[in-house]
Structure formats: structure tokens, C-alpha cells
Amino acid sequence: MTNQAKQAREALGNRLRDLRKDARLSGRQLAALADWHYTKVYKIENGATMPSDADLEAWCDYCNTKSELADLRAAARNIEKAYVELKRLHRAGRARFQRQILQQEARTKLFRSFQIFVVPGLIQTPEYAIAMLTAGSRYLDIPPDIEETLALRMERQGILYSGERLFHFVLCESVLISGIVPAEVLLGQLDRLMVVSSLPRVRVGIIPLRAQYPYPPASSFWIFDDREVTLETFSAQISVTQPREIALYVRAFDSYAKLAVYGQAAKELMKGAMRDLEHH
């Protein structure tokens, strides 16, 4: 299990422990009420055992906290999904994972993406995508299914031009100058970014390097409607579905969007990055 999944299970266990204590129940008392073995409560609270939906329902019932049930169930689903996706990614390669993303995006109306170093996949050029997929395959030691994965990623980009979906990308200026791909690849990507920023349902904001952040960003992330947030660590794709946590990401995105410049000001930053690349 990943450290992230383990920490999430422990956090869920801590929340459940707090609910039990607020209800003035000992672990043995709760276990007796729910007809569980007395050790089950302590295993759940310590993150050693994942509670089922039925366990969570009983917990909230006997602790008189039914208002917490939906959020707790979302937390449990989030933990399980994060762990399962990691195993699936390593076992079957990324093309299968791209198909799942394609299905998720098909039912999304509002896309919000905050990126610190990497151009979002939905607006990557083929050359930029190949460079990123190749590096990721080598680093994570997963199947190098570049051709199929690239084809699916390019297919995903079709949603930029169809339907009534809205896209809001907020990129740190470091995305424009990062050395994670060769200079000629980045130059082509910046030209593509200029074009995408002019699409009618797409907003591209750039946060200048010296912007004063209200709170330092911990990671890049995507928000799909108000339904789900996804982010990547070195070892996993994490999905957040808890309403309270989603609200925190929306708040963070809105605060970062206020730091960004748009329209011609954003294009001037892109043009400046392109001039520097051509000069060097």
C-alpha cells in the first residue's frame, strides 16, 4: 500500500475515533452494540482495517452522527480508488487508464486545472506528450505503451472543440520555462498554448513567477465539475470525492486564478518564453 493510502486510512480512523468519543462510547461498547468482535473498532481506528459501508452506517447510527455518513463513505471510496488505480496502472499500462479518464471527461461540463510545472494533457502537443510519457514509463518502470496511450490522449483533446464544456487552465509561469522536455519540444508546445488560449470556451491564465501566493501550492490538480478532484504523486493517482475536501481545492483554485493574468497579458508571457528559447 502507498504511504498516501495508509495515511488516508489512518485519517479516516481518527475521524471515526473522534465520533465515538464524542458519543461517550468505549471501543468495547460500540463493538457490543454493533455485534462486532471487540478488536474490530480498534483495527478500524488505527487504519489496519477498512470499514465497509455497513460498518460506517452502524458506526454513525450508534454514535448518533448520521449527518457524517455521506462524507465518511466518500472518504472510504476515495481511499480504495486511489489504491486500486495504482495497482491497475502498474499492471496494465497507461492506455487503459487513459480510457477511464476519457469516460470521466465525457460526463464533465466544467474542467479546472492548476499546474505547477507540466502542460495539462488536454492541451499537450504529440511531441510534448511523447516526451512526458517516455520519461514517466522509464521512471515508474511501467509498460512503455506510448503509441496507444498517445492516440488516446490525442482523442481526449477532441472535447475542446465539441459540446458546451468549459475549460479553465491556471498555469504557473514555470510551466512555460521548465526544462522537463527538450527546448524545441517546449517551443512547439508554447505555440500550441497560444492557439488554445484563443478558443471560445477555454481560459488560460498564467501566474507570473514573482506572484505573491496566499498559500504555497502543494501539488498540481484537476477539478471535474464539483464531483471529483484528481492529483498525482510520484507513486499514485489520487482521487478526492469528499465534498469538504473538494471545496478546499475549489477555494485554492479560485485564489490561484486571481493571481493569474489572462488574454494578451498571458500571451506576452508565452511570447517572452518563446523568445528566450529561440535565443538560447
C-alpha positions, 0 to 999 in steps of 0.5 A: 500500500502507498504511504498516501493510502495508509495515511488516508486510512489512518485519517479516516480512523481518527475521524471515526475515533473522534465520533465515538468519543464524542458519543461517550462510547468505549471501543468495547461498547460500540463493538457490543452494540454493533455485534462486532468482535471487540478488536474490530473498532480498534483495527478500524481506528488505527487504519489496519482495517477498512470499514465497509459501508455497513460498518460506517452506517452502524458506526454513525447510527450508534454514535448518533452522527448520521449527518457524517455518513455521506462524507465518511463513505466518500472518504472510504471510496476515495481511499480504495480508488486511489489504491486500486488505480495504482495497482491497475496502472502498474499492471496494465499500462497507461492506455487503459487508464487513459480510457477511464479518464476519457469516460470521466471527461465525457460526463464533465461540463466544467474542467479546472486545472492548476499546474505547477510545472507540466502542460495539462494533457488536454492541451499537450502537443504529440511531441510534448506528450511523447516526451512526458510519457517516455520519461514517466514509463522509464521512471515508474518502470511501467509498460512503455505503451506510448503509441496507444496511450498517445492516440488516446490522449490525442482523442481526449483533446477532441472535447475542446472543440465539441459540446458546451464544456468549459475549460479553465487552465491556471498555469504557473509561469514555470510551466512555460520555462521548465526544462522537463522536455527538450527546448524545441519540444517546449517551443512547439508546445508554447505555440500550441498554448497560444492557439488554445488560449484563443478558443471560445470556451477555454481560459488560460491564465498564467501566474507570473513567477514573482506572484505573491501566493496566499498559500504555497501550492502543494501539488498540481490538480484537476477539478471535474465539475464539483464531483471529483478532484484528481492529483498525482504523486510520484507513486499514485493517482489520487482521487478526492470525492469528499465534498469538504475536501473538494471545496478546499481545492475549489477555494485554492483554485479560485485564489490561484486564478486571481493571481493569474493574468489572462488574454494578451497579458498571458500571451506576452508571457508565452511570447517572452518564453518563446523568445528566450528559447529561440535565443538560447 
